Amino acid sequence: MGARYTDEEKTFGYSGGMTTANLIAAGVPTTQDEQKVTPRIAYSHAINDDLMVYASLTNGFKSGGWNARESNEANALPFGPEEIWAYEVGMRADWMDGRLRTNITAFYSDLDDLQTTSAYNGDFLTTNAGGLEVTGLEAEITALPTDNWQIFAAIGLQDPEYVDLPGGCVAPNADLAAYTADCGVADPKRSPEETYTLGTSVNIPMGSVTITPTAMMRYIGENVTGSRGTGANDAVTLVNAGVKISGADDSWQLNLECKNCTDKDYVTSQLFVEYYNAPRTYMATLKYRFGE
């Protein structure tokens, strides 16, 4: 159990082409004050040497500020602090003499005044979009079928939803980040409802070298990458693979990798236009250790 007290004061102004006087004339406040107590309560209990359960309640906040990359003083708009209450319960467990590990976490996040970026009057600005609630579950599983072979899997499930949104949306909406263009409630960006990961690696000794092939597959559900529901992605499955060749005592390593091996296209960001991921990429790296 603990708490943090924060007392901060911020002042904003210009020197150069744009002036503080013009900022004030545009009705933009030049100071912000914030006093905040953020508590945290956590409890864990070891049921035995291989099983632990825990619960936590955490309150946090992110300071407010101003948009300093704007094209004119009127767009140097302030944004307020963001606050979150985060609740977690979970377990950490080892099974089968340490050959199987399971980590499971259930969580709920209640966030007020979400700070998010959005196109506004020709600039890309940070604004307070409204509230955001997220309920979810995360699970990680690692298995060692043999001393040299590892398999890992991860599952992420979440239900993100904008709540307590500001009023005043007028279609076609071009300003409020949490609404679509027709003033419907948008999907929170970069928040797929499900993600699944499966991977494996195995060490194969061959004389004085060890060959370690690896492979990983990741499924990402439908999501949007921009505010106002823009930059939409269909569900996508990404595949990475590689092989590492190591000398005795790891004195040298040769890594051969393929990322996005199936050459999938997906949107990574939306800033007036859509930005896409890197295509299929091959890489080779060689490391040599010259002594202790």
C-alpha positions in Angstrom: 0.0 0.0 0.0 1.3 3.5 -0.8 0.4 6.8 -2.3 2.1 9.6 -4.2 1.3 13.3 -3.9 2.0 15.6 -6.9 1.8 19.4 -6.9 2.8 20.9 -10.2 2.4 24.2 -12.0 3.1 24.7 -15.7 3.5 27.9 -17.7 3.4 28.1 -21.5 4.7 30.9 -23.8 6.4 31.7 -27.1 9.6 33.4 -28.2 10.2 33.9 -31.9 7.7 34.1 -34.7 4.5 33.4 -32.7 4.1 35.5 -29.5 2.7 34.9 -26.1 0.6 38.1 -26.4 -1.1 36.6 -29.5 -1.6 33.4 -27.6 -3.5 35.2 -24.8 -5.4 37.2 -27.4 -6.6 33.9 -28.9 -8.0 33.0 -25.5 -5.5 30.2 -24.7 -4.7 30.0 -21.0 -0.9 30.1 -20.3 -0.8 28.3 -16.9 -2.0 25.0 -15.5 -2.0 23.9 -11.9 -2.6 20.3 -10.6 -2.5 18.7 -7.2 -3.1 15.0 -7.1 -2.9 12.1 -4.6 -2.5 8.7 -6.4 -2.8 5.7 -4.2 -1.9 2.0 -4.9 -3.1 -1.0 -2.9 -1.7 -4.5 -3.8 -1.9 -7.9 -2.1 -0.2 -11.2 -3.1 -0.4 -14.6 -1.5 1.8 -17.6 -2.2 -0.4 -20.7 -1.9 2.6 -22.9 -2.3 6.1 -22.7 -3.8 4.7 -22.9 -7.3 1.4 -20.9 -7.1 0.9 -17.2 -6.3 -2.3 -15.1 -6.6 -2.5 -11.4 -6.4 -4.9 -8.4 -6.6 -4.1 -4.7 -7.1 -5.9 -1.3 -7.2 -3.9 1.6 -8.7 -4.8 5.2 -9.4 -2.6 7.2 -11.7 -2.6 10.3 -13.8 -0.8 11.9 -16.7 -0.1 15.6 -16.6 -1.9 18.0 -18.9 -0.1 20.4 -21.3 -0.3 22.4 -24.5 0.0 21.6 -28.2 3.4 23.0 -29.2 3.5 21.8 -32.8 0.7 23.9 -34.1 0.7 26.2 -37.1 -0.9 29.2 -35.3 -1.5 30.5 -31.8 -5.2 29.7 -31.8 -4.4 26.0 -32.2 -2.0 26.0 -29.2 -4.9 24.5 -27.2 -4.3 23.1 -23.8 -5.3 19.6 -22.8 -6.1 18.5 -19.3 -4.7 15.7 -17.2 -5.7 12.1 -17.8 -6.7 9.9 -14.8 -7.1 6.1 -14.5 -8.3 3.6 -11.9 -6.8 0.2 -12.8 -8.0 -3.1 -11.2 -6.2 -6.4 -11.6 -6.4 -9.9 -10.2 -4.2 -12.7 -11.4 -2.1 -15.8 -10.8 1.4 -17.0 -11.5 2.0 -20.7 -11.5 4.6 -23.4 -12.3 3.5 -26.9 -13.0 5.1 -30.3 -13.9 8.4 -29.5 -12.1 8.8 -26.2 -13.8 8.2 -27.5 -17.3 4.9 -25.6 -17.6 4.3 -22.0 -16.6 1.0 -20.1 -16.7 0.5 -16.4 -16.0 -3.1 -15.2 -16.1 -4.4 -11.6 -15.4 -7.9 -10.2 -15.5 -8.2 -6.4 -15.5 -10.5 -3.5 -15.6 -9.4 0.1 -16.4 -11.6 3.1 -15.9 -10.0 6.1 -17.6 -11.2 9.8 -17.5 -10.2 12.5 -20.0 -8.2 10.3 -22.3 -5.4 12.2 -24.0 -5.3 11.2 -27.7 -4.2 12.8 -30.9 -6.6 14.0 -33.6 -6.6 16.1 -36.7 -7.9 19.6 -35.8 -8.1 22.7 -37.9 -5.3 21.6 -40.2 -3.0 20.5 -37.3 -2.5 17.2 -35.5 -3.2 18.0 -31.9 -3.6 16.2 -28.5 -7.1 16.5 -27.0 -9.1 15.0 -24.2 -11.4 12.6 -26.0 -13.6 11.6 -23.0 -13.7 8.5 -20.9 -12.5 5.0 -21.8 -13.4 1.7 -20.1 -11.5 -1.5 -20.8 -12.3 -5.0 -19.5 -9.9 -7.7 -20.4 -8.0 -11.0 -19.9 -4.4 -11.8 -20.6 -2.8 -15.3 -20.4 0.7 -16.4 -21.1 1.8 -20.1 -21.3 5.3 -21.4 -21.6 6.1 -25.1 -22.0 9.3 -27.1 -22.1 8.5 -30.5 -23.7 12.3 -31.2 -23.5 15.3 -29.4 -22.1 16.0 -28.0 -25.6 12.5 -27.2 -26.8 10.3 -24.3 -25.8 6.8 -23.5 -26.8 5.0 -20.3 -25.8 1.6 -18.9 -26.3 -0.3 -15.7 -25.3 -3.9 -14.7 -25.5 -5.2 -11.1 -25.1 -8.9 -10.4 -24.9 -10.3 -6.9 -24.2 -13.5 -4.9 -24.6 -12.6 -1.2 -25.0 -15.4 1.3 -25.0 -15.6 5.1 -25.1 -17.9 6.5 -22.3 -18.8 10.0 -21.0 -18.0 11.7 -24.3 -18.2 15.5 -24.6 -21.2 16.8 -26.4 -21.4 19.2 -29.3 -20.6 16.8 -32.1 -21.7 18.1 -35.5 -21.6 16.0 -38.6 -19.4 15.9 -40.6 -17.2 15.6 -37.5 -13.6 16.6 -38.1 -12.5 17.5 -34.6 -13.7 15.2 -31.8 -11.5 12.2 -31.6 -14.0 9.7 -30.0 -16.7 10.2 -32.6 -16.9 9.0 -36.2 -17.5 11.5 -39.0 -21.3 11.0 -38.7 -21.1 11.5 -34.9 -21.4 7.8 -33.9 -19.2 6.6 -31.1 -15.8 5.5 -32.7 -13.8 2.4 -31.8 -10.8 3.2 -29.6 -7.7 3.2 -31.7 -5.1 0.4 -31.6 -7.4 -1.7 -29.4 -8.1 -5.0 -31.1 -10.6 -7.2 -29.1 -8.4 -10.2 -29.5 -4.7 -11.1 -30.1 -3.2 -14.5 -30.1 0.5 -15.5 -30.2 2.1 -18.9 -30.7 5.8 -19.5 -31.0 8.5 -22.1 -30.6 12.3 -22.4 -30.5 14.5 -25.5 -30.2 18.3 -25.8 -29.5 19.9 -28.4 -31.7 23.6 -29.2 -30.8 25.7 -30.2 -33.8 29.3 -30.7 -32.7 30.9 -27.4 -31.7 27.9 -25.3 -32.8 24.2 -25.0 -31.8 21.5 -24.4 -34.3 18.3 -22.7 -32.9 15.4 -22.4 -35.3 12.5 -20.1 -34.2 9.0 -19.3 -35.5 6.3 -17.1 -34.2 2.7 -16.5 -35.5 0.6 -13.6 -34.2 -3.1 -13.0 -34.9 -4.4 -9.4 -34.4 -8.1 -8.8 -34.6 -9.9 -6.0 -36.4 -8.9 -2.5 -35.2 -8.5 1.1 -36.1 -5.3 3.0 -35.9 -6.6 6.6 -36.1 -9.0 8.8 -34.2 -12.6 9.1 -35.4 -12.6 5.4 -36.5 -10.1 6.0 -39.3 -7.2 3.7 -40.4 -9.2 0.5 -40.2 -7.6 -2.9 -40.3 -9.1 -6.3 -41.0 -7.9 -9.1 -38.8 -4.3 -10.1 -39.8 -2.0 -13.0 -39.1 1.7 -12.2 -39.0 4.5 -14.7 -39.2 8.2 -14.3 -38.2 10.8 -17.0 -38.4 14.6 -17.3 -38.1 17.5 -19.5 -37.2 20.4 -18.7 -34.9 23.8 -20.5 -35.2 26.0 -20.2 -32.1 29.6 -21.2 -31.6 31.0 -22.8 -28.5 30.3 -20.7 -25.3 28.4 -18.2 -27.5 31.7 -16.8 -28.7 29.9 -15.9 -32.0 26.4 -15.9 -33.3 24.9 -15.8 -36.8 21.3 -14.8 -37.0 19.1 -15.2 -40.1 15.6 -13.7 -39.8 12.5 -13.2 -41.8 9.9 -10.7 -40.5 6.4 -10.5 -41.9 7.3 -13.6 -43.9 3.9 -13.9 -45.6 4.2 -10.2 -46.7 0.9 -9.0 -45.1 -0.2 -5.4 -45.5 -1.8 -3.5 -42.5 -2.2 0.1 -41.4 0.1 1.2 -38.6 -1.1 4.8 -38.3 -3.5 7.4 -39.7 -2.3 11.0 -40.0 -4.4 12.6 -42.7 -3.3 9.6 -44.8 -2.8 5.9 -44.0 0.7 4.7 -43.2 1.5 1.0 -43.8 3.8 -1.6 -42.2 7.2 -2.7 -43.6 6.9 -5.5 -46.2 8.5 -8.9 -45.9 12.0 -8.3 -44.6 15.1 -10.5 -44.5 18.0 -9.8 -42.1 21.3 -11.3 -41.3 23.5 -10.3 -38.3 26.8 -11.6 -37.1 28.1 -11.1 -33.6 31.6 -12.0 -32.3 32.8 -11.7 -28.7 36.5 -10.7 -28.5 37.0 -11.9 -25.0 35.9 -11.0 -21.5 
